[in-house]
Amino acid sequence: MHPYRLSVAFTSLLAGATLAPTLLAADYQLTVTNLTRGIHFTPLIAAAHDPAVHMFHAGNPASAEMQAIAEGGDVQGMNTLLGSTGASVATGDGLVAPGQSVVLTLNDVATASVISLSGMLLPTNDGFVGIDSVALPAPPSRAATVFARGYDAGTEGNDELIGGGAPGVPGFPAPPPVVATGTGTGASGINVDAEGFVHVHPGVLGDLDPTGGVSDINAAVHHWQNPVARVEIVRLREGQGHNDDAPSAVGNLTGSVYSSSALELFWEPANSMGSAVQAYRITRNGSVVANLEGFSYFEEGLAAGTSYSYSVSAIAADGSMGEARDVTLMTNAH
């Protein structure tokens, strides 16, 4: 089977067609939330790209770059490939646990772009969370919410056994956070062939035998149904011809460390020329930890002697978001 390669098609404008005024590029923020009970996402990759380009497309064979994501969570090849087409690309840097959110920012996105996203589903052989060529919010809208399905890349048979995770090697990788959810060992495996094309994932079979059975996947924990993720897309910066009335950045973001496990952030309110500021979004190490009113955020239960990077962004009533401000704090060692 020859892997389906990401392709770009060119079309010519019809004679006499009227062109809309060209808008400048804009920035977009994606907040991706894992909606499953027991599935982890590998580091995600998101891209805003020409509509003629596909990260993947249901019904077609997966590219080698998509196979690397679906079987082992490796986004480097896809990052390089999409970047070569002029796409705006953003990648995550860690596993996304059940119920957790991660924020990705796409910069200088062309107005005619569409958005795609993917990341491996663990534990699965070649499953991935994905959205394919979804339209970005267009003026006057600033925000959109998309629910992402789980797909099967069709590049590997779903034997449901722990393995190396390299493309073409049977089995799925099992890093410690995934093992901690209850994966098993010693299963005989499920005898099934690769489908050869991308399709909606049917879910896992699993079993309840931790040291045998037919599957190393725990049926009581890892069973899931679609959708597997919520993707909130917010335009941060307007293009030409539209007033940039998103909230300003917060002022004077500072923090105080109280102990080896507790700290607090403080900031001055953001301003908005458009809709009133409704709340503030706080992220820690790239993951959303709170949306709240007020001008401070207290957190406890942190690890001792550990550095944490926080960002705070204002959210207006119309969903627009201000530029993030960042601060890094380290908890006391003892």
C-alpha positions as CSV (number, residue, x, y, z in Angstrom):
1,M,0.0,0.0,0.0
2,H,1.3,3.4,-0.9
3,P,0.7,5.9,1.9
4,Y,-1.6,8.8,0.9
5,R,0.6,11.9,0.8
6,L,-0.6,15.3,2.0
7,S,-1.4,17.0,-1.3
8,V,-2.0,20.6,-2.5
9,A,-4.4,21.2,-5.4
10,F,-4.5,24.5,-7.3
11,T,-7.6,26.0,-8.9
12,S,-7.9,29.0,-11.1
13,L,-10.3,31.9,-10.5
14,L,-13.3,32.1,-12.8
15,A,-13.1,35.0,-15.3
16,G,-14.9,38.0,-14.1
17,A,-15.2,36.8,-10.5
18,T,-15.4,39.5,-7.8
19,L,-12.7,39.2,-5.1
20,A,-13.4,40.3,-1.5
21,P,-11.0,42.7,0.0
22,T,-7.9,41.0,1.4
23,L,-7.7,40.9,5.1
24,L,-4.5,40.7,7.2
25,A,-3.6,37.6,9.1
26,A,-5.0,37.0,12.5
27,D,-4.0,34.9,15.6
28,Y,-6.2,32.2,17.0
29,Q,-6.2,30.3,20.3
30,L,-7.4,26.7,20.6
31,T,-8.4,25.2,23.9
32,V,-8.6,21.4,23.6
33,T,-10.3,19.5,26.4
34,N,-10.1,15.7,26.7
35,L,-13.7,14.5,27.2
36,T,-12.9,10.8,27.8
37,R,-12.8,9.0,31.1
38,G,-9.6,7.0,30.7
39,I,-7.8,7.9,27.4
40,H,-4.7,10.1,27.2
41,F,-3.9,12.2,24.2
42,T,-0.2,12.4,23.1
43,P,1.1,15.9,22.4
44,L,-1.3,17.5,20.0
45,I,-0.5,19.3,16.7
46,A,-2.8,21.9,15.2
47,A,-2.5,23.8,12.0
48,A,-4.3,26.5,10.0
49,H,-3.7,25.8,6.4
50,D,-4.9,26.1,2.8
51,P,-8.2,24.2,2.3
52,A,-6.5,22.2,-0.5
53,V,-4.2,20.7,2.1
54,H,-5.2,17.8,4.5
55,M,-3.5,16.6,7.6
56,F,-5.7,13.5,7.2
57,H,-9.0,12.8,5.4
58,A,-11.5,10.0,6.3
59,G,-11.8,7.4,3.5
60,N,-8.2,7.9,2.3
61,P,-5.0,6.1,3.3
62,A,-3.0,7.9,6.0
63,S,0.2,9.6,5.1
64,A,3.5,8.4,6.7
65,E,3.4,11.5,8.8
66,M,-0.1,10.8,10.0
67,Q,0.9,7.2,10.7
68,A,3.7,8.4,12.9
69,I,1.2,10.4,15.0
70,A,-1.4,7.6,15.2
71,E,0.9,4.8,16.1
72,G,3.5,6.6,18.3
73,G,2.4,10.2,18.9
74,D,5.3,11.6,16.9
75,V,4.3,15.0,15.4
76,Q,7.7,16.1,14.0
77,G,7.2,14.9,10.5
78,M,3.7,16.4,10.2
79,N,5.0,19.7,11.7
80,T,7.7,19.8,9.0
81,L,5.4,18.8,6.2
82,L,2.7,21.3,7.0
83,G,5.2,24.1,7.6
84,S,6.5,23.5,4.1
85,T,3.1,24.4,2.7
86,G,3.0,27.8,4.5
87,A,0.7,26.6,7.3
88,S,0.7,28.1,10.8
89,V,1.5,25.2,13.1
90,A,1.4,24.7,16.9
91,T,2.3,21.7,18.9
92,G,1.8,20.6,22.5
93,D,4.5,19.4,24.8
94,G,3.0,16.7,27.0
95,L,0.3,14.1,27.5
96,V,-3.3,15.4,27.9
97,A,-5.0,13.4,30.6
98,P,-8.7,12.7,30.9
99,G,-10.6,16.0,31.8
100,Q,-7.5,18.1,31.1
101,S,-7.3,21.0,28.7
102,V,-4.4,22.4,26.7
103,V,-4.0,25.7,24.9
104,L,-2.4,26.0,21.4
105,T,-1.9,29.3,19.6
106,L,-1.8,29.7,15.9
107,N,-0.1,32.9,14.7
108,D,-0.5,35.0,11.5
109,V,-3.2,32.8,10.1
110,A,-4.3,33.7,6.6
111,T,-8.0,34.6,6.3
112,A,-8.9,31.8,3.9
113,S,-7.4,29.1,6.1
114,V,-9.1,26.0,7.7
115,I,-8.0,24.2,10.8
116,S,-6.9,20.6,11.5
117,L,-5.8,18.9,14.6
118,S,-4.6,15.5,15.7
119,G,-2.9,13.5,18.5
120,M,-2.7,9.8,19.3
121,L,-5.2,8.2,21.6
122,L,-3.6,6.0,24.3
123,P,-4.1,3.2,24.8
124,T,-5.0,2.3,21.1
125,N,-2.9,0.9,18.3
126,D,-3.4,3.6,15.8
127,G,-6.3,5.7,17.0
128,F,-6.1,9.5,17.1
129,V,-8.2,12.5,18.0
130,G,-8.8,14.6,15.0
131,I,-10.5,17.5,13.2
132,D,-10.1,17.9,9.5
133,S,-10.3,21.2,7.7
134,V,-12.8,23.0,10.0
135,A,-13.6,26.7,9.1
136,L,-12.1,29.2,11.5
137,P,-14.4,31.8,13.0
138,A,-15.0,34.6,10.5
139,P,-16.1,38.2,11.1
140,P,-18.3,39.2,12.8
141,S,-18.0,36.0,14.9
142,R,-14.9,35.7,17.2
143,A,-15.4,32.1,18.6
144,A,-16.5,28.6,17.6
145,T,-16.7,25.3,19.4
146,V,-16.0,22.0,17.6
147,F,-16.3,18.5,19.0
148,A,-13.6,16.1,17.8
149,R,-14.0,12.4,17.0
150,G,-11.6,9.6,17.5
151,Y,-10.3,8.2,14.2
152,D,-8.4,5.0,13.3
153,A,-5.5,5.6,10.9
154,G,-6.0,2.2,9.4
155,T,-2.2,1.6,9.4
156,E,-2.0,-1.1,12.0
157,G,-4.2,-4.0,13.1
158,N,-5.9,-3.3,16.5
159,D,-4.3,-6.2,18.4
160,E,-4.7,-4.2,21.7
161,L,-1.3,-5.3,23.0
162,I,1.4,-3.1,24.6
163,G,4.3,-2.7,22.2
164,G,7.0,-0.3,21.0
165,G,4.8,2.3,19.2
166,A,7.0,2.8,16.2
167,P,5.3,3.0,12.8
168,G,4.9,-0.5,11.4
169,V,5.6,-2.2,14.7
170,P,2.6,-3.9,16.3
171,G,1.3,-2.8,19.7
172,F,0.8,0.6,21.4
173,P,3.2,2.5,23.6
174,A,2.4,2.6,27.3
175,P,4.1,5.5,29.2
176,P,3.7,5.5,33.0
177,P,0.6,7.7,33.2
178,V,-1.2,5.4,30.8
179,V,-0.1,2.2,32.7
180,A,-1.3,3.9,35.9
181,T,-4.9,3.9,34.4
182,G,-4.9,0.1,34.5
183,T,-3.4,-1.4,31.4
184,G,-2.7,-5.2,31.6
185,T,0.0,-7.5,30.5
186,G,0.3,-11.0,29.0
187,A,-2.7,-10.9,26.7
188,S,-2.9,-13.1,23.6
189,G,-3.9,-10.2,21.3
190,I,-6.8,-9.8,18.9
191,N,-6.1,-11.1,15.4
192,V,-7.2,-8.3,13.0
193,D,-5.7,-6.7,9.9
194,A,-5.1,-3.0,9.3
195,E,-8.0,-1.5,7.4
196,G,-5.8,0.6,5.0
197,F,-7.7,3.9,5.2
198,V,-8.6,6.5,7.8
199,H,-12.1,5.9,9.4
200,V,-14.1,6.7,12.5
201,H,-12.6,4.6,15.3
202,P,-15.0,1.8,16.5
203,G,-13.6,2.0,20.1
204,V,-11.7,-0.6,21.9
205,L,-12.7,-4.2,22.9
206,G,-10.5,-4.6,26.0
207,D,-11.1,-7.1,28.8
208,L,-11.0,-7.4,32.6
209,D,-8.0,-9.7,32.9
210,P,-5.0,-7.7,34.1
211,T,-2.5,-10.6,33.4
212,G,-4.0,-12.4,30.4
213,G,-7.0,-12.4,28.3
214,V,-7.1,-11.1,24.7
215,S,-6.3,-7.5,25.4
216,D,-4.0,-5.3,27.4
217,I,-6.6,-2.6,27.5
218,N,-8.9,-2.3,30.5
219,A,-12.5,-2.5,29.3
220,A,-13.8,-0.9,32.5
221,V,-11.6,2.2,32.2
222,H,-10.5,2.7,28.6
223,H,-13.8,2.2,26.7
224,W,-14.9,5.4,25.0
225,Q,-17.4,6.8,22.5
226,N,-17.3,9.8,20.3
227,P,-16.7,12.7,20.6
228,V,-13.4,12.5,22.5
229,A,-12.5,16.2,22.7
230,R,-14.0,19.7,22.7
231,V,-12.0,22.3,20.7
232,E,-12.8,26.0,21.5
233,I,-11.4,28.3,18.8
234,V,-11.1,32.0,19.6
235,R,-9.8,34.8,17.3
236,L,-7.3,36.9,19.3
237,R,-6.4,39.6,16.7
238,E,-8.5,41.1,14.0
239,G,-7.5,41.4,10.3
240,Q,-7.6,44.6,8.2
241,G,-11.1,46.2,7.9
242,H,-12.3,45.2,11.4
243,N,-11.8,47.0,14.7
244,D,-9.6,45.2,17.1
245,D,-11.7,45.6,20.1
246,A,-10.6,42.5,22.0
247,P,-9.6,43.0,25.6
248,S,-6.2,44.4,26.4
249,A,-3.7,42.4,28.3
250,V,-3.9,42.4,32.1
251,G,-1.7,44.8,33.9
252,N,1.2,44.2,36.4
253,L,1.0,40.4,36.6
254,T,2.9,39.3,39.7
255,G,2.9,36.5,42.2
256,S,3.7,35.5,45.7
257,V,5.0,32.1,46.9
258,Y,3.6,31.2,50.4
259,S,5.1,27.8,51.0
260,S,6.4,24.6,49.3
261,S,3.0,23.9,47.9
262,A,1.0,27.2,47.7
263,L,1.2,30.4,45.7
264,E,-1.0,33.2,44.4
265,L,-1.1,35.4,41.3
266,F,-2.2,39.0,41.2
267,W,-3.0,41.3,38.3
268,E,-4.7,44.6,37.4
269,P,-7.9,44.5,35.3
270,A,-7.8,44.5,31.5
271,N,-9.7,47.1,29.4
272,S,-12.0,46.5,26.4
273,M,-13.2,48.8,23.7
274,G,-15.9,46.2,22.8
275,S,-17.7,43.7,25.0
276,A,-17.1,44.0,28.7
277,V,-14.4,41.8,30.3
278,Q,-16.3,38.9,31.8
279,A,-13.6,36.6,33.2
280,Y,-9.9,35.8,33.2
281,R,-8.3,32.5,32.0
282,I,-5.4,31.1,33.9
283,T,-3.1,28.5,32.4
284,R,-0.3,26.6,34.2
285,N,2.5,25.1,32.1
286,G,0.2,25.4,29.0
287,S,-2.9,23.8,30.5
288,V,-6.0,25.7,31.6
289,V,-6.5,25.6,35.3
290,A,-9.2,28.2,35.9
291,N,-11.6,30.7,34.4
292,L,-12.6,33.2,37.1
293,E,-13.7,36.7,37.9
294,G,-11.6,38.9,40.1
295,F,-7.9,39.9,40.0
296,S,-6.1,37.1,41.8
297,Y,-5.7,33.3,41.7
298,F,-4.6,31.1,44.6
299,E,-3.4,27.6,44.1
300,E,-2.2,24.9,46.6
301,G,-1.2,21.3,46.4
302,L,1.8,22.0,44.2
303,A,5.1,20.2,44.3
304,A,7.9,21.6,46.4
305,G,10.9,23.3,44.8
306,T,9.2,23.3,41.4
307,S,9.0,26.0,38.8
308,Y,5.6,26.8,37.3
309,S,4.8,29.0,34.3
310,Y,1.4,30.8,34.5
311,S,-0.3,33.0,31.9
312,V,-3.4,35.2,32.4
313,S,-5.8,36.3,29.6
314,A,-8.9,38.5,29.8
315,I,-12.1,37.0,28.2
316,A,-14.8,39.4,27.0
317,A,-18.5,38.6,27.0
318,D,-18.4,38.0,23.2
319,G,-15.7,35.3,23.6
320,S,-12.8,37.4,22.4
321,M,-9.6,37.1,24.4
322,G,-6.8,39.5,25.2
323,E,-3.1,38.9,24.8
324,A,-1.7,36.6,27.5
325,R,0.7,37.9,30.2
326,D,3.2,35.4,31.7
327,V,4.9,34.9,35.0
328,T,7.0,32.1,36.4
329,L,7.1,31.2,40.1
330,M,9.0,28.5,42.0
331,T,7.6,26.9,45.2
332,N,9.8,26.7,48.3
333,A,12.0,23.7,48.6
334,H,10.8,22.9,52.1
